[in-house]
Amino acid sequence: MARPQPPGPFPPLQPGQQPTPDQIRQMQQQIAAEAQKAGISVPQYVERLKAQAQQNHQRMQMMQQQQRAQQQQQGQQQMQQGGAQPGQQVPIAPGPPKLEALAVAAFLRSQNLELRTCIFQEKRKDMFKVKRAIRALHSPAYEKARKKNALLPEVKDRVTAENTFKLLPLSLLALRVSKVDEKGHEGHAHAKKKRVKGLWTVKVEPQQEAGDEFHYVWLFEGSQWKNKLYAVGALALILAVVFFPVWPYHLRLGVWYLSMGMLGLLGLFFAMAIFRLILFLITMFAKPPGLWLFPNLFEDVGFFDSFKPAWAWHEDEKAVKRRKKDERDRKRTKRAEKAAGGGSKADTKSEKPAIEPAPTISKPITASAPGTVRSAPLNGNVATQQQNLTPRVEEVEDD
């Protein structure tokens, strides 16, 4: 800030420039003349000049503070309740987290936004769509939460819902992202990375808008009391293991028995796995296709489901596909019967007499003697009738 210059015919001083003796003499003469005109002494005139300079400095500071306050209020006025006009959008200028934004983020974190995992800055983050957040802000759960927390803004229409949602990027609690196009980086050395199917690598978009199909990534982790509790538990466990030699004798003996029991269960599991493999190899040659003890033992199922059923015959890929197809057909038939009601059941009952005789009459076709003349045309008629009826029944099941 430049030094204030007293009035006078001498040139003004530059910042950091020291006045010459002639300039000092001229300034003293000018101050003395001004003090004589005012009818006061020179020291009194100097004190008046200092007071005026201090007042001017304070006035300039107050004006600058008022300008900054007005700029902040322009963005806050539209974010207040009912402050947004229909069709008017609030511009986004990121800043420090606000209490209202933290309240909105905590509410949306507690809702089911159908989160999706993505890679953001080489870390796994939760990603969601804007339309689900807007839907949550219009839900009765939000109105119920507003009654308990007065910091949550009021949501009346789409515009107020968007302005409430924009509190998240304003406070850097959630940011709009888009999928990184990795096809353009194939020529680089870092392009050969293992990618998980369905796991996006995202980047931040410069325009933080609130369109329905836009994706936002959570930077707000919510309450960390669980993580702190886990950390305290892990620290307590580590300390307990370190101080194991100073434990009481009975506790150490109990831990030894527990560890031996766990090792016994682990050994029993390996023994069962080896025994079921030997049993399968024996039955594969003795009675194909082979018998599995606990067939779901190594499948991706729960603990108790791993031991159900107790045994089952071995199935190849074709048999598994055939069994799954039969199950799907059976479920489709049940759904069709439930949808059709009693009419479909009556139709199936009326068609059964026409289909059931087919297996009983088809046996003489393979086992009849060549000399039986009357059974040959009868079997041929039944076969043609069965061929005509079979597609008709399949069409009913497909519908």
Secondary structure, 3 states (H helix, E strand, C coil): CCCCCCCCCCCCCCCCCCCCHHHHHHHHHHHHHHHHHHCCCHHHHHHHHHHHHHHHHHHHHHHHHHHHHHHHHHHHHCCCCCCCCCCCCCCCCCCCCCHHHHHHHHHHHCCCCCCEEEEECCEEEEEEEHHHHHHHHCCHHHHHHHHHCCCCCCCCCHHHHHHHHCHHHHCCCEEEEEECCHHHHCCCHHHCCCCCCCCEEEEECCCCCCCCCCEEEECCCCCCHHHHHHHHHHHHHHHHHHCHHHCCHHHHHHHHHHHHHHHHHHHHHHHHHHHHHHHHHHHHHHCCCCEEECCCCCCCCCCHHHHCCCEEECCCHHHHHHHHHHHHHHHHHHHHHHHHCHHHHHHHHHHHHHHCHHHHHHHHHHHCCCCCCCHHHHHHHHHHHHHHHHHHHHHHHHC
